[in-house]
Amino acid sequence: MEYMILWSLLFIYFLQGVWSEIKLEQSASEVKRPGERVKLLCTLSGYSLTSYNIFWIRQRPGRAPEWIGYMSTGNNSPGYASSFQSRFIITEEDSSSRQYLEITSLTAEDSAVYFCARESTDAFDYWGKGTMVTVTTATSTAPTVFPLVPCGTESGEMVTLGCLATGFNPPAVTFSWTKGGAALTDFIQYPAVQKGNVYTGVSQVRVRRQDWNAQQNLQCAVTHAAGNAQTIVTPPPPPPPPFKQNPTLKAFSSSSDEDDTYTASCFAKEFAPKTHNLKWLKNGVDVTSTIDLTESKNAAGKTLYNAASFLTVNSSDLNDQTRFTCLFTGGEGGSLNKTVIYKKNQCPGCVTSNVKVVIIGPTTEDMLVRKKGTITCAVTVQKDEPQITWEDEKLGDIASNPVTKVKDNGNTYVSKLDITYDEWTRGVTRFCVVHHEDLIEPLREPYKRDFGGNPQRPSVFMLPPLEQTNKAEVTLTCFVKDFFPKDVFVSWLVDDEEADSIYAFNTTEPIENNGFYSAYGQLFVSLDQWQRDDAVYSCVVYHESVVNTTRAIVRSIGYRTFDKNRIDLNMNINQDSKCSLQ
């Protein structure tokens, strides 16, 4: 009979019966130490209990299933295989339909999954889910549990969800699922897999899609000898809507007197998504030309697109009322348009003769001392107010101060753009863009601080004072040499206070020599002021190469300290001198 049962076991590992109410429910996994004992439970229901025998089977990892023994139910009469007659005890409680398998003096060889199964005509037709027994001396480690949800879109009415338990030891672990507090029984638990000294286990469950989409509370719980863990399984957040952005739309035009053509250009900058339409309308009629498309990314990593279209027509067919409109559809939705009006070039080669543009950069004092300044765009026209805007290197619009009219010159208009110290030192480019009816196309005047090379820190010397007795005046000179770039600012302090209007001072224009620059700063004081014993005069040199906390180099001199060193100064009158440094 043992041969027949084992043959059936190899070919019929699990059969689902037609009577779904028949159940063989087994106790939870057990972790024991060598020498201890364990008692496993199998509870029977759904059939006449005395009609079938219950068998116990052991499945060790990597081994063939082993028949342990059986219980002739209702008779409390067990039978055992020859190799399981000493430490294995099969008993029953007929009144409560409970079957037991007790194992004494456990060893590592007893680590296995133990199944109870119902015999029917020399085969097993119903099985319990098994109880894992682990016999180990290893330190137990509790699992960490993570939810597993579909990362794509599944079709059908059911959704498969998972629960991952990692980092536990021993491998005996039990999964359970609940939905809204109610237990789910239709799930799969896979055997634990070892990696290093710990194990990983997985369980799967299928739920109705409508329950999953309704955000019903699904919970996976894991029972383990070292501690239990659980996790809530929720649908991932819906994907964000597609990124959309309207472009900056600009249109320009120009005429050619060589071949009597008129060209209009349209640029749509930084829009998303890629789908768009860009076309030209001539007095409302479609005259679309070809489109060039490129792409880029913004600071957030979003892909943006740039489109350009150029339209060339014969100018002989145009008049001053001809309007060309660039029409863009896409981006955030709706449409954008820009219109240019044909104007015949009345003065070839002198299209800007009626519009004068002057760019004035920020002062050196503003940038080196205050760390910020303004770029000024002064536009002089013969009539009508111009429109003045600013653009960066990528032709993107930059916010600027409002356009103002110069009071003393009624035909000059000024627009100012703030610039930071960082932008100034990096040499960024800014464009002053002028629109005016006398211009066939907008006039772009660039500002860029060109210097090239690496900054070189200056050497600063306070030269001996020069007395002019006929004027009763003393000139103090601060020599700043071998610096790069040429932008430098020299200010003066009198007794640690900024020199006010009663003092005259100036700084020479830097002179270049072998790639480096030198300059002189001078302060003019009266002889009486100079001869005050307590007076201290300091020159303060600002340059972008100076990176100390004060961002400046200071050299000082006073009449009292100078008088003590008068002999030495006279002996070295032809050499640079650092007099009375304080």
Secondary structure in CASP SS format (residue, H / E / C, confidence):
PFRMAT SS
TARGET T0000
AUTHOR 0000-0000-0000
METHOD secondary structure of the structure
MODEL  1
M C 1.00
E H 1.00
Y H 1.00
M H 1.00
I H 1.00
L H 1.00
W H 1.00
S H 1.00
L H 1.00
L H 1.00
F H 1.00
I C 1.00
Y C 1.00
F C 1.00
L C 1.00
Q C 1.00
G C 1.00
V C 1.00
W C 1.00
S C 1.00
E C 1.00
I C 1.00
K E 1.00
L E 1.00
E E 1.00
Q E 1.00
S C 1.00
A C 1.00
S C 1.00
E E 1.00
V E 1.00
K E 1.00
R C 1.00
P C 1.00
G C 1.00
E C 1.00
R C 1.00
V E 1.00
K E 1.00
L E 1.00
L E 1.00
C E 1.00
T E 1.00
L E 1.00
S E 1.00
G C 1.00
Y C 1.00
S C 1.00
L H 1.00
T H 1.00
S H 1.00
Y C 1.00
N C 1.00
I E 1.00
F E 1.00
W E 1.00
I E 1.00
R E 1.00
Q E 1.00
R C 1.00
P C 1.00
G C 1.00
R C 1.00
A C 1.00
P C 1.00
E E 1.00
W E 1.00
I E 1.00
G E 1.00
Y E 1.00
M E 1.00
S E 1.00
T C 1.00
G C 1.00
N C 1.00
N C 1.00
S E 1.00
P E 1.00
G E 1.00
Y E 1.00
A C 1.00
S H 1.00
S H 1.00
F H 1.00
Q C 1.00
S C 1.00
R C 1.00
F E 1.00
I E 1.00
I E 1.00
T E 1.00
E E 1.00
E E 1.00
D H 1.00
S H 1.00
S H 1.00
S C 1.00
R E 1.00
Q E 1.00
Y E 1.00
L E 1.00
E E 1.00
I E 1.00
T C 1.00
S C 1.00
L C 1.00
T C 1.00
A H 1.00
E H 1.00
D H 1.00
S C 1.00
A E 1.00
V E 1.00
Y E 1.00
F E 1.00
C E 1.00
A E 1.00
R E 1.00
E E 1.00
S C 1.00
T C 1.00
D C 1.00
A C 1.00
F E 1.00
D E 1.00
Y E 1.00
W E 1.00
G C 1.00
K C 1.00
G C 1.00
T E 1.00
M E 1.00
V E 1.00
T E 1.00
V E 1.00
T C 1.00
T C 1.00
A C 1.00
T C 1.00
S C 1.00
T E 1.00
A C 1.00
P C 1.00
T E 1.00
V E 1.00
F E 1.00
P E 1.00
L E 1.00
V C 1.00
P C 1.00
C C 1.00
G C 1.00
T C 1.00
E C 1.00
S C 1.00
G C 1.00
E C 1.00
M E 1.00
V E 1.00
T E 1.00
L E 1.00
G E 1.00
C E 1.00
L E 1.00
A E 1.00
T E 1.00
G E 1.00
F E 1.00
N E 1.00
P C 1.00
P C 1.00
A C 1.00
V E 1.00
T E 1.00
F E 1.00
S E 1.00
W E 1.00
T E 1.00
K E 1.00
G C 1.00
G C 1.00
A E 1.00
A E 1.00
L E 1.00
T C 1.00
D C 1.00
F E 1.00
I E 1.00
Q E 1.00
Y C 1.00
P C 1.00
A C 1.00
V E 1.00
Q E 1.00
K E 1.00
G C 1.00
N C 1.00
V E 1.00
Y E 1.00
T E 1.00
G E 1.00
V E 1.00
S E 1.00
Q E 1.00
V E 1.00
R E 1.00
V E 1.00
R E 1.00
R H 1.00
Q H 1.00
D H 1.00
W H 1.00
N H 1.00
A C 1.00
Q C 1.00
Q C 1.00
N C 1.00
L E 1.00
Q E 1.00
C E 1.00
A E 1.00
V E 1.00
T E 1.00
H E 1.00
A C 1.00
A C 1.00
G C 1.00
N C 1.00
A E 1.00
Q E 1.00
T E 1.00
I E 1.00
V E 1.00
T C 1.00
P C 1.00
P C 1.00
P C 1.00
P C 1.00
P C 1.00
P C 1.00
P C 1.00
P C 1.00
F C 1.00
K C 1.00
Q E 1.00
N C 1.00
P C 1.00
T E 1.00
L E 1.00
K E 1.00
A E 1.00
F E 1.00
S E 1.00
S E 1.00
S E 1.00
S E 1.00
D C 1.00
E C 1.00
D C 1.00
D C 1.00
T E 1.00
Y E 1.00
T E 1.00
A E 1.00
S E 1.00
C E 1.00
F E 1.00
A E 1.00
K E 1.00
E E 1.00
F E 1.00
A E 1.00
P C 1.00
K C 1.00
T C 1.00
H E 1.00
N E 1.00
L E 1.00
K E 1.00
W E 1.00
L E 1.00
K E 1.00
N C 1.00
G C 1.00
V E 1.00
D E 1.00
V C 1.00
T C 1.00
S C 1.00
T C 1.00
I E 1.00
D E 1.00
L E 1.00
T E 1.00
E E 1.00
S E 1.00
K E 1.00
N C 1.00
A C 1.00
A C 1.00
G C 1.00
K C 1.00
T E 1.00
L E 1.00
Y E 1.00
N E 1.00
A E 1.00
A E 1.00
S E 1.00
F E 1.00
L E 1.00
T E 1.00
V E 1.00
N E 1.00
S H 1.00
S H 1.00
D H 1.00
L C 1.00
N C 1.00
D C 1.00
Q C 1.00
T C 1.00
R E 1.00
F E 1.00
T E 1.00
C E 1.00
L E 1.00
F E 1.00
T E 1.00
G E 1.00
G C 1.00
E C 1.00
G C 1.00
G C 1.00
S E 1.00
L E 1.00
N E 1.00
K E 1.00
T E 1.00
V E 1.00
I E 1.00
Y C 1.00
K C 1.00
K C 1.00
N C 1.00
Q C 1.00
C C 1.00
P C 1.00
G C 1.00
C C 1.00
V C 1.00
T C 1.00
S C 1.00
N C 1.00
V E 1.00
K E 1.00
V E 1.00
V E 1.00
I E 1.00
I E 1.00
G C 1.00
P C 1.00
T C 1.00
T H 1.00
E H 1.00
D H 1.00
M H 1.00
L H 1.00
V H 1.00
R H 1.00
K C 1.00
K E 1.00
G E 1.00
T E 1.00
I E 1.00
T E 1.00
C E 1.00
A E 1.00
V E 1.00
T E 1.00
V E 1.00
Q C 1.00
K C 1.00
D C 1.00
E C 1.00
P C 1.00
Q E 1.00
I E 1.00
T E 1.00
W E 1.00
E E 1.00
D C 1.00
E C 1.00
K C 1.00
L C 1.00
G C 1.00
D E 1.00
I E 1.00
A C 1.00
S C 1.00
N C 1.00
P C 1.00
V C 1.00
T E 1.00
K E 1.00
V C 1.00
K C 1.00
D C 1.00
N C 1.00
G C 1.00
N C 1.00
T E 1.00
Y E 1.00
V E 1.00
S E 1.00
K E 1.00
L E 1.00
D E 1.00
I E 1.00
T E 1.00
Y H 1.00
D H 1.00
E H 1.00
W H 1.00
T H 1.00
R H 1.00
G C 1.00
V C 1.00
T E 1.00
R E 1.00
F E 1.00
C E 1.00
V E 1.00
V E 1.00
H E 1.00
H C 1.00
E C 1.00
D C 1.00
L C 1.00
I C 1.00
E C 1.00
P C 1.00
L E 1.00
R E 1.00
E E 1.00
P E 1.00
Y E 1.00
K E 1.00
R C 1.00
D C 1.00
F C 1.00
G C 1.00
G C 1.00
N C 1.00
P C 1.00
Q E 1.00
R C 1.00
P C 1.00
S E 1.00
V E 1.00
F E 1.00
M E 1.00
L C 1.00
P C 1.00
P C 1.00
L E 1.00
E E 1.00
Q E 1.00
T C 1.00
N C 1.00
K C 1.00
A C 1.00
E E 1.00
V E 1.00
T E 1.00
L E 1.00
T E 1.00
C E 1.00
F E 1.00
V E 1.00
K E 1.00
D E 1.00
F E 1.00
F E 1.00
P C 1.00
K C 1.00
D C 1.00
V C 1.00
F E 1.00
V E 1.00
S E 1.00
W E 1.00
L E 1.00
V E 1.00
D C 1.00
D C 1.00
E E 1.00
E E 1.00
A C 1.00
D C 1.00
S C 1.00
I C 1.00
Y C 1.00
A E 1.00
F E 1.00
N E 1.00
T E 1.00
T C 1.00
E C 1.00
P C 1.00
I E 1.00
E E 1.00
N E 1.00
N C 1.00
G C 1.00
F E 1.00
Y E 1.00
S E 1.00
A E 1.00
Y E 1.00
G E 1.00
Q E 1.00
L E 1.00
F E 1.00
V E 1.00
S E 1.00
L H 1.00
D H 1.00
Q H 1.00
W H 1.00
Q C 1.00
R C 1.00
D C 1.00
D C 1.00
A C 1.00
V C 1.00
Y E 1.00
S E 1.00
C E 1.00
V E 1.00
V E 1.00
Y E 1.00
H C 1.00
E C 1.00
S C 1.00
V C 1.00
V C 1.00
N C 1.00
T C 1.00
T C 1.00
R C 1.00
A C 1.00
I E 1.00
V E 1.00
R E 1.00
S E 1.00
I E 1.00
G C 1.00
Y H 1.00
R H 1.00
T H 1.00
F H 1.00
D H 1.00
K H 1.00
N C 1.00
R H 1.00
I H 1.00
D H 1.00
L H 1.00
N H 1.00
M H 1.00
N C 1.00
I C 1.00
N C 1.00
Q C 1.00
D C 1.00
S C 1.00
K C 1.00
C C 1.00
S C 1.00
L C 1.00
Q C 1.00
END
